[in-house]
Amino acid sequence: MRLFENADYSLVTNRRIGYIISGTLLTVSILSLLVRGLALGIDFRGGFEFVVGNTQNLNTVDVRGALTGPLDGQPEVKTYGDQGLLIRASVKGETNTNEVQNTIVSTIRNEFPEANPKIEKTSVVGPRFAEDLKRGAIYAVFGALAVIFLYILARFEWRYSVGAVAALIHDVTITLGIFSILAGVVPFSLQIDQGIIAAFLTIVGYSLNDTVVVFDRVREYVNLLKTESFPTIVNKSINATLSRTVVTSVTTLIVVTVLFIFGSEVLRGFSFALIIGVIIGTYSSVFVASPTVVELNRRLEQPA
């Protein structure tokens, strides 16, 4: 992009603007996570998931209302494909899968005679297995952050490790906050399941890639521009890699946006997470990771 070919923006000098933006987003995200929490999928809370075909485009609100009584609780009902429904219901003790299937099919058939419901797919996760999956997902995210910290420490030094991990925590927290805020508001599922965890780990890898490119250029310029101050070197490094960062982000966004628009219902949450993650990850590599290294370097240079 020619707009960033000879970029010379004062990004590090104006890093406090980034602090305000990030601080606001983090505050809103953490408050939403504390107050509203996250909508957990059956992977992490246990339950049944059925894909019901031949439902003749029934209204999801009507189907939800019809199933609430027979299933002893309000299920989640979403459209699935052209003439299907995705129905999720929580586990109620030791419930037989066939019994739940028969209840769903018979209820839909009785309440909506025009439909000819047929179970096309079934997924069942028990409460104990759900707890194991939840624990494993938490270990996966924090394990990835720990490995990344050690990797950056070995390749650069501890200040860069802190900057990289701060950016990644920033990205994941804000993305989770957006999921918490928009769950139940947008017309597609934002439940946290194993697919969404995979999306978060992808976001971590994408954001880290951008950050390492900037850090590599900083290390190169530190040896070349010995008379320049460290903030100036970091600013030059960000500007030098800005074209590459923007082009990579835009092309990635095009792909995941196409996936979001034309993909199936079950991929909407995954692709939405990637869209948010790419935007936040690109922002954090410039306004979080690099400024954190600058701040740490400034504090170390101050006399005791």
RODO-2510 file (C-alpha; in nm, 4 decimals, decimal comma):
residues 304
     n   res          X          Y          Z
     1     m     0,0000     0,0000     0,0000
     2     r     0,1540     0,3293    -0,1126
     3     l    -0,0137     0,5072     0,1797
     4     f     0,2318     0,3319     0,4135
     5     e     0,5262     0,3023     0,1731
     6     n     0,7229     0,5857     0,3340
     7     a     0,5326     0,6046     0,6612
     8     d     0,6564     0,8473     0,9221
     9     y     0,3821     0,8614     1,1854
    10     s     0,4466     0,9620     1,5458
    11     l     0,2981     0,6450     1,6909
    12     v     0,5219     0,5986     1,9957
    13     t     0,5081     0,9673     2,0850
    14     n     0,1272     0,9519     2,0917
    15     r     0,1129     0,6150     2,2692
    16     r    -0,0953     0,7609     2,5530
    17     i    -0,3907     0,7780     2,3123
    18     g    -0,3505     0,4036     2,2718
    19     y    -0,3403     0,3642     2,6500
    20     i    -0,6746     0,5443     2,6795
    21     i    -0,8364     0,3343     2,4043
    22     s    -0,7006     0,0061     2,5423
    23     g    -0,7835     0,1004     2,9013
    24     t    -1,1422     0,1815     2,8062
    25     l    -1,1884    -0,1400     2,6057
    26     l    -1,0337    -0,3522     2,8803
    27     t    -1,2463    -0,1904     3,1510
    28     v    -1,5696    -0,2429     2,9565
    29     s    -1,4689    -0,6004     2,8681
    30     i    -1,3789    -0,6985     3,2248
    31     l    -1,6976    -0,5429     3,3635
    32     s    -1,9080    -0,7317     3,1103
    33     l    -1,7275    -1,0575     3,1889
    34     l    -1,7900    -1,0055     3,5611
    35     v    -2,1536    -0,8970     3,5250
    36     r    -2,2831    -1,0882     3,2217
    37     g    -2,0270    -1,3651     3,1994
    38     l    -1,9888    -1,5837     2,8921
    39     a    -2,2410    -1,8007     2,7114
    40     l    -2,0844    -2,1449     2,7395
    41     g    -2,1619    -2,4086     2,4794
    42     i    -2,2399    -2,7680     2,5627
    43     d    -1,8678    -2,8455     2,5360
    44     f    -1,8107    -2,6628     2,8629
    45     r    -2,1408    -2,6942     3,0510
    46     g    -2,2694    -3,0280     2,9319
    47     g    -2,5849    -3,0895     2,7335
    48     f    -2,7403    -3,2071     2,4103
    49     e    -2,7103    -3,0580     2,0639
    50     f    -2,9378    -3,1689     1,7803
    51     v    -2,9622    -3,0672     1,4180
    52     v    -3,3258    -3,1137     1,3134
    53     g    -3,4057    -3,1179     0,9426
    54     n    -3,7289    -3,0784     0,7446
    55     t    -3,8619    -2,8054     0,9745
    56     q    -3,9975    -2,5905     0,6891
    57     n    -3,8363    -2,2669     0,8111
    58     l    -4,0190    -2,2617     1,1441
    59     n    -3,9907    -1,9525     1,3621
    60     t    -3,7144    -2,0159     1,6167
    61     v    -3,8937    -1,8189     1,8900
    62     d    -4,2088    -2,0316     1,8496
    63     v    -4,0077    -2,3546     1,8563
    64     r    -3,8185    -2,2404     2,1673
    65     g    -4,1447    -2,1657     2,3424
    66     a    -4,2943    -2,5005     2,2451
    67     l    -3,9905    -2,6965     2,3719
    68     t    -3,9377    -2,5090     2,7001
    69     g    -4,1984    -2,7111     2,8915
    70     p    -4,1204    -3,0616     2,7590
    71     l    -3,7432    -3,0108     2,8074
    72     d    -3,7796    -2,8620     3,1596
    73     g    -3,5943    -2,5473     3,0612
    74     q    -3,5525    -2,3032     2,7759
    75     p    -3,3344    -2,4490     2,4991
    76     e    -3,1319    -2,2512     2,2487
    77     v    -3,2854    -2,2687     1,9006
    78     k    -3,1078    -2,1375     1,5900
    79     t    -3,1682    -2,1711     1,2194
    80     y    -2,9368    -2,4221     1,0530
    81     g    -2,8968    -2,4277     0,6769
    82     d    -3,2005    -2,3759     0,4543
    83     q    -3,4642    -2,5836     0,6347
    84     g    -3,3043    -2,6945     0,9584
    85     l    -3,2831    -2,6037     1,3249
    86     l    -2,9933    -2,6246     1,5693
    87     i    -3,1301    -2,7063     1,9152
    88     r    -2,9153    -2,7017     2,2297
    89     a    -3,0461    -2,8107     2,5696
    90     s    -2,8732    -2,8418     2,9078
    91     v    -2,8258    -3,1739     3,0817
    92     k    -3,0800    -3,2485     3,3552
    93     g    -2,9335    -3,5305     3,5599
    94     e    -2,9040    -3,8711     3,3892
    95     t    -3,1173    -3,7991     3,0833
    96     n    -3,1472    -4,0514     2,8031
    97     t    -3,0471    -3,9169     2,4610
    98     n    -3,3181    -4,1073     2,2742
    99     e    -3,5761    -3,9729     2,5166
   100     v    -3,4726    -3,6143     2,4449
   101     q    -3,4719    -3,6793     2,0697
   102     n    -3,8215    -3,8258     2,0820
   103     t    -3,9441    -3,5336     2,2924
   104     i    -3,8096    -3,2787     2,0453
   105     v    -3,9414    -3,4572     1,7363
   106     s    -4,2860    -3,5286     1,8827
   107     t    -4,3262    -3,1757     2,0199
   108     i    -4,2357    -3,0123     1,6889
   109     r    -4,4588    -3,2528     1,4983
   110     n    -4,7559    -3,1882     1,7296
   111     e    -4,7130    -2,8119     1,7555
   112     f    -4,6236    -2,7537     1,3901
   113     p    -4,8115    -3,0032     1,1690
   114     e    -4,6633    -2,8538     0,8526
   115     a    -4,3154    -2,9749     0,9572
   116     n    -4,1736    -3,3260     0,9221
   117     p    -3,8844    -3,3108     1,1737
   118     k    -3,5961    -3,5518     1,1458
   119     i    -3,2855    -3,5700     1,3674
   120     e    -2,9838    -3,5356     1,1382
   121     k    -2,7038    -3,4944     1,3898
   122     t    -2,6619    -3,5488     1,7646
   123     s    -2,3906    -3,4358     2,0080
   124     v    -2,3909    -3,5168     2,3789
   125     v    -2,1453    -3,3951     2,6464
   126     g    -2,1769    -3,5078     3,0093
   127     p    -2,1204    -3,2607     3,2976
   128     r    -1,7989    -3,4288     3,4158
   129     f    -1,6525    -3,4387     3,0662
   130     a    -1,7544    -3,0743     3,0186
   131     e    -1,5552    -2,9764     3,3294
   132     d    -1,2517    -3,1614     3,1929
   133     l    -1,2858    -2,9798     2,8596
   134     k    -1,3187    -2,6437     3,0352
   135     r    -1,0061    -2,7109     3,2429
   136     g    -0,8166    -2,8237     2,9332
   137     a    -0,9159    -2,5078     2,7424
   138     i    -0,7890    -2,2858     3,0251
   139     y    -0,4617    -2,4804     3,0389
   140     a    -0,4259    -2,4503     2,6608
   141     v    -0,4605    -2,0699     2,6606
   142     f    -0,2326    -2,0061     2,9584
   143     g     0,0127    -2,2700     2,8390
   144     a     0,0358    -2,0960     2,5029
   145     l     0,1059    -1,7625     2,6757
   146     a     0,3791    -1,9220     2,8902
   147     v     0,5488    -2,0845     2,5901
   148     i     0,5305    -1,7576     2,3967
   149     f     0,6885    -1,5701     2,6896
   150     l     0,9789    -1,8182     2,6942
   151     y     1,0144    -1,8070     2,3158
   152     i     1,0386    -1,4275     2,3044
   153     l     1,2715    -1,4363     2,6066
   154     a     1,5078    -1,6723     2,4242
   155     r     1,4900    -1,4813     2,0963
   156     f     1,5014    -1,1266     2,2356
   157     e     1,4988    -1,0408     2,6085
   158     w     1,2539    -1,0188     2,8993
   159     r     1,1218    -0,6698     2,8132
   160     y     1,0079    -0,7935     2,4748
   161     s     0,8507    -1,1003     2,6388
   162     v     0,6478    -0,8790     2,8715
   163     g     0,5384    -0,6597     2,5801
   164     a     0,4314    -0,9579     2,3672
   165     v     0,2377    -1,1308     2,6466
   166     a     0,0731    -0,8011     2,7511
   167     a    -0,0515    -0,7582     2,3932
   168     l    -0,1836    -1,1154     2,3792
   169     i    -0,3674    -1,0869     2,7119
   170     h    -0,5060    -0,7545     2,5864
   171     d    -0,6324    -0,9204     2,2647
   172     v    -0,7926    -1,2238     2,4289
   173     t    -0,9573    -1,0209     2,7079
   174     i    -1,1138    -0,7685     2,4712
   175     t    -1,2335    -1,0408     2,2313
   176     l    -1,3903    -1,2304     2,5223
   177     g    -1,5475    -0,9049     2,6410
   178     i    -1,7044    -0,8448     2,3001
   179     f    -1,8429    -1,1995     2,3043
   180     s    -1,9881    -1,1330     2,6501
   181     i    -2,1446    -0,8012     2,5455
   182     l    -2,2952    -0,9258     2,2192
   183     a    -2,4100    -1,2741     2,3300
   184     g    -2,7859    -1,2917     2,2814
   185     v    -2,7865    -0,9618     2,0922
   186     v    -2,6501    -1,0605     1,7515
   187     p    -2,8508    -1,3083     1,5380
   188     f    -2,5881    -1,5847     1,5574
   189     s    -2,4412    -1,7953     1,8353
   190     l    -2,1516    -1,6575     2,0402
   191     q    -2,1300    -1,9529     2,2735
   192     i    -1,7807    -2,0475     2,3862
   193     d    -1,6998    -2,3972     2,2644
   194     q    -1,3916    -2,5832     2,1448
   195     g    -1,4110    -2,4126     1,8055
   196     i    -1,3994    -2,0695     1,9668
   197     i    -1,1023    -2,1746     2,1812
   198     a    -0,9277    -2,2733     1,8568
   199     a    -1,0115    -1,9269     1,7217
   200     f    -0,8576    -1,7621     2,0299
   201     l    -0,5374    -1,9644     1,9919
   202     t    -0,5304    -1,8604     1,6251
   203     i    -0,5669    -1,4975     1,7330
   204     v    -0,2751    -1,5427     1,9728
   205     g    -0,0576    -1,6784     1,6927
   206     y    -0,1598    -1,4060     1,4480
   207     s    -0,0994    -1,1240     1,6958
   208     l     0,2364    -1,2710     1,7964
   209     n     0,3461    -1,2887     1,4326
   210     d     0,2844    -0,9154     1,3867
   211     t     0,4604    -0,8352     1,7133
   212     v     0,7707    -1,0415     1,6324
   213     v     0,8068    -0,8679     1,2944
   214     v     0,8175    -0,5288     1,4712
   215     f     1,0555    -0,6584     1,7402
   216     d     1,2911    -0,7969     1,4750
   217     r     1,3086    -0,4573     1,3094
   218     v     1,3670    -0,2894     1,6487
   219     r     1,6624    -0,5199     1,7171
   220     e     1,8026    -0,4465     1,3705
   221     y     1,7683    -0,0697     1,4118
   222     v     1,9198    -0,0711     1,7621
   223     n     2,2477    -0,1870     1,6044
   224     l     2,2217     0,0481     1,3048
   225     l     2,0957     0,3697     1,4665
   226     k     2,3176     0,3907     1,7741
   227     t     2,2793     0,7678     1,8079
   228     e     1,8985     0,7602     1,8146
   229     s     1,6902     0,7287     2,1321
   230     f     1,5115     0,3999     2,1951
   231     p     1,1573     0,5468     2,1486
   232     t     1,2687     0,6909     1,8120
   233     i     1,4088     0,3541     1,7048
   234     v     1,0842     0,1758     1,8008
   235     n     0,8789     0,4376     1,6135
   236     k     1,0946     0,3951     1,3017
   237     s     1,0576     0,0176     1,3304
   238     i     0,6785     0,0350     1,3486
   239     n     0,6648     0,2684     1,0486
   240     a     0,9013     0,0456     0,8512
   241     t     0,6778    -0,2587     0,9023
   242     l     0,3433    -0,0753     0,8827
   243     s     0,2848    -0,1490     0,5141
   244     r     0,3432    -0,5218     0,5661
   245     t     0,1204    -0,5235     0,8760
   246     v    -0,1702    -0,3471     0,7069
   247     v    -0,1541    -0,5561     0,3867
   248     t    -0,1445    -0,8825     0,5854
   249     s    -0,4317    -0,7730     0,8086
   250     v    -0,6527    -0,6534     0,5220
   251     t    -0,6056    -0,9713     0,3172
   252     t    -0,6739    -1,1883     0,6244
   253     l    -0,9835    -0,9838     0,7070
   254     i    -1,1173    -1,0317     0,3542
   255     v    -1,0891    -1,4090     0,3878
   256     v    -1,2489    -1,4367     0,7338
   257     t    -1,5223    -1,1878     0,6386
   258     v    -1,6142    -1,4014     0,3372
   259     l    -1,6200    -1,7031     0,5706
   260     f    -1,8447    -1,5116     0,8106
   261     i    -2,0909    -1,4037     0,5391
   262     f    -2,1074    -1,7178     0,3287
   263     g    -2,0102    -1,9838     0,5824
   264     s    -2,2589    -2,2031     0,7641
   265     e    -2,4273    -2,1111     1,0912
   266     v    -2,1836    -2,3160     1,2985
   267     l    -1,8859    -2,1177     1,1584
   268     r    -2,0284    -1,7727     1,2319
   269     g    -1,8953    -1,7519     1,5890
   270     f    -1,5535    -1,8832     1,4840
   271     s    -1,5148    -1,6394     1,1946
   272     f    -1,6509    -1,3497     1,4031
   273     a    -1,3851    -1,4185     1,6677
   274     l    -1,1173    -1,4122     1,3972
   275     i    -1,2454    -1,0817     1,2563
   276     i    -1,2298    -0,9171     1,5998
   277     g    -0,8969    -1,0845     1,6768
   278     v    -0,7281    -0,9705     1,3553
   279     i    -0,8346    -0,6090     1,4136
   280     i    -0,7390    -0,6070     1,7829
   281     g    -0,4181    -0,8038     1,7176
   282     t    -0,3006    -0,5591     1,4515
   283     y    -0,3778    -0,2679     1,6820
   284     s    -0,2028    -0,4241     1,9847
   285     s     0,1228    -0,4971     1,8023
   286     v     0,1527    -0,1238     1,7346
   287     f    -0,0112     0,0380     2,0385
   288     v     0,0397    -0,2186     2,3168
   289     a     0,3394    -0,4487     2,2617
   290     s     0,5872    -0,1888     2,1354
   291     p     0,4881     0,0916     2,3784
   292     t     0,5176    -0,1575     2,6681
   293     v     0,8792    -0,2263     2,5678
   294     v     0,9427     0,1497     2,5454
   295     e     0,7966     0,2108     2,8912
   296     l     1,0002    -0,0714     3,0477
   297     n     1,3163     0,0554     2,8801
   298     r     1,2474     0,4124     3,0038
   299     r     1,1982     0,2946     3,3614
   300     l     1,5195     0,0912     3,3555
   301     e     1,7171     0,3886     3,2270
   302     q     1,5916     0,6191     3,5040
   303     p     1,8448     0,6657     3,7867
   304     a     1,7555     0,4962     4,1147
***
